[in-house]
Structures are given as C-alpha cells and as structure tokens.
C-alpha cells in the first residue's frame, strides 16, 4: 500500500515542504520546495499566505497525511514560540479543512529516527535525506531538507508500526 506523506517545516518567513510516496518498495520524492510571505508583511498577511500556500499544495499533491514539526522554543524567546504557534495553527487548520490527517513529530524525534541521534546536525540529516531519496545533492534550502526528513521519519515509523500516540 502506498501512502503520500507531506512533511512541513513551519515558519512565518519560509515554510519548507516535502511530499514523498512511501510503499513497500521504498520512498520516492514527489515534490519539494518552500512557500511563505514577504518577511515585512503584517502577521495577518503572513498567516493568510501560509493558508493559501498549503491549500494550493494539498490540492496539487493530495497527501494522505501531513507531518509537522512540533513547536520548540526556549523560554528565553516566548514571543517566537507564540508566533510559531500561530503558523502551526493555520497549517493544521488547512490540513483539517482538506481532510488530511496531521501527525506531529518533535525536533529530536525525527532527527533520531533518521540519523540515530536527536542531536544530529542539519547537514548530516540532509545527507541522509538525499541518500534515502536517491538525490544527487542535499535539498536546499535547509527548510526543504528538514520537511523531507519529517516525511521520511514518519514513513519509517509507520513501516515499523509505531502507534501515532507514541510518535507524539
């Protein structure tokens, strides 16, 4: 059975995405890229741009599930955490409006699932993503590589039949 998985690395300036098809035969890249509003736009316009970008992507690729990175921020930056919460909320809302299931993976979880360590460097993760998808180069920018890593980590966990509750 093949599943189409959409990985999302959320951001208010740049949101990376990666769509893969995962089956018993392996994983195949469908599409990857970034979307996002101008950094100077007011918050409501940036959120509207995220909404429109993801809605268009979902209509174009028809994913079965969207995997999004959980919110993480140090207590030193509560404003950043709140703003990222807005972005994640809009992205999850769009998925819900299009009947796409949403899975959440913590930063360390998807890194550990791919690289064996939750502290793996983004460069190391990017190389693994390129290898697993048979790409000649690491996907850029890093937001795209991270989004693909989320999708691949979810696919690996799903293959291992790890319950979603354990992924959260």
Secondary structure, 3 states (H helix, E strand, C coil): CCEEEEEEECCCCCEEEEEEEEECCEEEEEEEEEECCCCCCCHHHHHHHHHHHHHHHHHHHCCCEEEEECCCCCHHHHHHHHHHHHHHHHHHHHHHHCCCEEEEECHHHHHHHHHCCCCCCHHHHHHHHHHHHCCCCCCCCHHHHHHHHHHHHHHHHHHCCCCHHHHC
